[in-house]
Amino acid sequence: MLRYGDKVAVALSGGKDSTSLLYIMKKIMEGHRSELLALTIDEGIEGYRSESIENAVKIAKDLTVPLSVKSYKDFFGLSLDEAMHVKSEKGLKATSCAVCGPLRRRAIDRAAEELGANVVATAHNLDDILQTFYINLYSGDIQRIAWLDPEFSSNSDNFASRRIKPAMEIYEQELAFFAYLNNLPLQSESCPYMNEGIRTEIRMNLNDLERKHPGIKYSTLKTVISIAKVLGKSEISPGKAAMRCVKCGAMSSGPICSVCGTLDILRVE
């Protein structure tokens, strides 16, 4: 996933997965002519994000990795809490994750661009990948399933920076154990919006299957990647369907990208 001379920005949320990833990346990249940075996005969630930002600052300082902290407010003019207030007032049915997801991805891209990073490393683990697959499957979003192929995100011109997911074959509980054994800061609070969508139900179902059939998550991951590769070569390939958003110029599967569409609904300029 890494190439000679890469400038890699690790998306550091301050949770167990991203702190573990930064810790590992620091060791992997020592002695190589590549540069390691960290970026943290503050969505603006009262009573939740402050702890994880403190964790991010601490681990970055301990590892002597430069850290940049940016917020939704910086990039979009409003926090997630403010967006949720607007959503409630307007009676919008979209879940908080549906609003937050596109904004977070765009914020990471813009923060990485400001840092001059050509690679963004995210701490998506095996459980995250499977949950995302089923969410896209149930919603009929075939293009996003193709994005789960690590070769697509690592080589596609559809993203401002090359995307890599070094922890995608590692179980979530193994990353948690790794963080604990290495005395990495652990977040005690959970996102207050996390149970609005279907992801939590999918997580519970997958965990139940894994308890009854150990190893089923990993075998499913191999199937998911195979499906993503086939879709990536098909007529509905994201690479073939991608275009530029007429509002912001970002790559999009339609005339208006999900970020601009979300901000339009919220009436944020």
Order of alpha helices (4+ residues) and beta strands (2+ residues): beta-alpha-beta-alpha-beta-alpha-alpha-alpha-beta-alpha-alpha-alpha-beta-alpha-alpha-alpha-alpha-beta-beta-alpha
